[in-house]
């Protein structure tokens, strides 16, 4: 268990961070280059398709693993390993999962209620891109940092 949790957290946070990284580095840039109604429609579709058991299982499961690792770290406090596991758990739970819930999902929900061809969608799209991408960068960095902290904890 002492080895399995950090390995799972490192791999899973790395996988989720990779998805976020893809959105930060090319997916959102590609959508921004489309005509507004096409970019909005594509992102609306992505936000529906992402709600699948495989991705949600990984995303939510990693938050659960991160929470368990953080609690375990506190209960076995006193080593560098416990400090790193606590950091990894907090980084993922707050920085990836929490940021998604607090910042990305509300923007996705607002976008979902717009007709892609509407003037409201045309006005909101540049705001959505800027704000959503900012928070995506945060959750990308948090996921990567969680993966690194969990990996380094294995050396201690």
Backbone torsions as a table, in degrees:
resi	resn	phi	psi	omega
1	UNK	NA	-36.6	-179.1
2	UNK	-67.4	-24.3	178.0
3	UNK	-98.2	-36.7	-175.7
4	UNK	-63.8	-45.6	-178.9
5	UNK	-59.3	-51.2	179.2
6	UNK	-62.9	-36.0	178.3
7	UNK	-64.6	-48.9	179.1
8	UNK	-60.9	-43.5	-179.8
9	UNK	-63.8	-43.0	-179.8
10	UNK	-63.5	-49.2	-178.0
11	UNK	-66.0	-48.2	-175.7
12	UNK	-67.4	-44.0	178.2
13	UNK	-64.1	-35.7	176.5
14	UNK	-65.3	-40.9	178.0
15	UNK	-64.3	-47.7	179.3
16	UNK	-63.4	-44.2	177.6
17	UNK	-59.5	-34.9	177.3
18	UNK	-64.7	-38.8	175.9
19	UNK	-63.4	-47.5	179.0
20	UNK	-61.8	-40.9	179.1
21	UNK	-59.7	-41.9	178.2
22	UNK	-59.9	-43.4	178.6
23	UNK	-64.6	-40.4	-179.2
24	UNK	-68.8	-33.9	-171.5
25	UNK	-96.8	-24.3	179.3
26	UNK	-148.7	-31.5	-176.8
27	UNK	-63.8	-52.4	-177.6
28	UNK	-67.3	-33.2	176.2
29	UNK	-64.1	-40.3	178.2
30	UNK	-65.7	-43.7	179.5
31	UNK	-64.2	-36.8	179.8
32	UNK	-67.2	-24.2	-179.4
33	UNK	-83.6	-11.9	177.5
34	UNK	-79.0	159.2	169.1
35	UNK	-55.3	146.7	-171.9
36	UNK	-50.1	-49.5	-176.0
37	UNK	-63.2	-32.7	177.8
38	UNK	-74.2	-41.4	177.5
39	UNK	-62.4	-45.0	178.7
40	UNK	-62.1	-48.8	-179.1
41	UNK	-61.1	-40.7	179.8
42	UNK	-65.2	-44.0	180.0
43	UNK	-67.6	-37.9	175.6
44	UNK	-59.2	-40.9	179.9
45	UNK	-68.2	-43.4	177.4
46	UNK	-56.8	-42.7	-178.0
47	UNK	-67.8	-21.3	174.0
48	UNK	-83.2	-47.3	-175.3
49	UNK	-67.0	-30.3	-179.1
50	UNK	-66.0	-19.8	179.4
51	UNK	-80.5	66.3	179.3
52	UNK	-123.8	156.1	-175.0
53	UNK	-58.7	-35.1	-177.3
54	UNK	-67.5	-52.7	-179.7
55	UNK	-68.8	-46.6	-179.3
56	UNK	-62.8	-36.7	176.4
57	UNK	-61.2	-43.5	177.9
58	UNK	-66.2	-48.7	-175.5
59	UNK	-64.0	-51.2	-178.9
60	UNK	-74.3	-39.8	178.4
61	UNK	-59.8	-37.2	178.0
62	UNK	-67.0	-36.2	175.7
63	UNK	-63.8	-40.2	177.5
64	UNK	-64.1	-46.3	177.7
65	UNK	-61.6	-42.5	178.1
66	UNK	-62.1	-40.6	177.1
67	UNK	-65.1	-43.2	178.2
68	UNK	-64.2	-42.1	178.8
69	UNK	-62.9	-41.3	179.5
70	UNK	-65.0	-43.2	178.2
71	UNK	-64.6	-44.1	177.5
72	UNK	-61.1	-37.3	179.0
73	UNK	-64.6	-42.1	179.2
74	UNK	-66.5	-41.1	-179.1
75	UNK	-67.8	-26.2	178.7
76	UNK	-113.0	34.9	-174.4
77	UNK	-58.5	146.1	174.2
78	UNK	134.2	1.7	179.8
79	UNK	-134.3	166.1	175.4
80	UNK	-61.7	-36.8	-179.9
81	UNK	-60.0	-44.5	-179.8
82	UNK	-65.8	-36.9	177.0
83	UNK	-63.2	-43.5	-179.9
84	UNK	-67.4	-40.4	178.1
85	UNK	-67.3	-38.2	175.8
86	UNK	-62.0	-46.5	178.7
87	UNK	-60.8	-44.4	-180.0
88	UNK	-60.5	-46.1	-179.9
89	UNK	-62.7	-46.2	-179.9
90	UNK	-65.8	-43.2	179.6
91	UNK	-57.0	-45.2	-178.5
92	UNK	-73.5	-51.0	-175.1
93	UNK	-61.6	-45.8	-178.4
94	UNK	-84.6	-50.2	-171.5
95	UNK	-77.0	-26.7	179.0
96	UNK	-105.6	-59.2	-177.0
97	UNK	-69.0	-48.8	-178.6
98	UNK	-64.5	-43.6	178.3
99	UNK	-62.4	-41.2	178.0
100	UNK	-58.5	-50.0	-177.9
101	UNK	-64.8	-40.9	-174.3
102	UNK	-82.4	-30.0	-171.1
103	UNK	-123.0	-44.6	-176.8
104	UNK	-78.3	-45.7	-177.8
105	UNK	-61.3	-45.8	178.5
106	UNK	-59.1	-35.5	177.4
107	UNK	-68.9	-39.9	176.9
108	UNK	-62.7	-41.6	-179.7
109	UNK	-65.8	-40.4	177.1
110	UNK	-63.1	-44.4	179.5
111	UNK	-62.0	-37.9	-177.7
112	UNK	-62.0	-28.5	-177.4
113	UNK	-86.9	1.1	-179.4
114	UNK	-99.4	144.4	169.9
115	UNK	-78.1	128.2	-173.2
116	UNK	-55.9	-30.0	-177.0
117	UNK	-91.3	0.5	-173.1
118	UNK	-79.5	160.7	175.7
119	UNK	-67.0	-31.2	177.7
120	UNK	-64.3	-41.7	177.8
121	UNK	-65.6	-41.3	179.4
122	UNK	-61.5	-39.2	179.8
123	UNK	-74.4	-37.1	-175.8
124	UNK	-80.2	-29.7	-173.2
125	UNK	-53.0	-49.6	179.2
126	UNK	-64.8	-33.8	177.1
127	UNK	-67.0	-46.0	178.6
128	UNK	-56.9	-50.4	-178.7
129	UNK	-57.2	-48.0	-177.4
130	UNK	-64.2	-50.9	-175.3
131	UNK	-71.3	-44.8	-178.6
132	UNK	-61.8	-43.1	-178.7
133	UNK	-66.4	-39.1	176.1
134	UNK	-56.3	-50.2	-178.7
135	UNK	-70.3	-29.0	175.6
136	UNK	-66.9	-37.7	175.8
137	UNK	-60.3	-41.5	-180.0
138	UNK	-61.9	-47.8	-177.2
139	UNK	-72.5	-25.9	173.4
140	UNK	-64.6	-49.9	-179.7
141	UNK	-63.0	-41.6	-179.8
142	UNK	-64.5	-42.1	178.6
143	UNK	-63.6	-44.8	179.2
144	UNK	-63.5	-44.0	179.3
145	UNK	-64.3	-37.9	176.7
146	UNK	-63.1	-42.8	179.2
147	UNK	-63.0	-42.0	179.7
148	UNK	-65.2	-47.4	-178.5
149	UNK	-62.0	-42.2	179.1
150	UNK	-65.1	-39.4	179.3
151	UNK	-65.5	-46.9	-178.5
152	UNK	-65.0	-30.8	179.5
153	UNK	-62.1	-25.8	179.3
154	UNK	-67.7	-23.2	-179.7
155	UNK	-82.3	-7.9	-177.2
156	UNK	-109.4	NA	NA
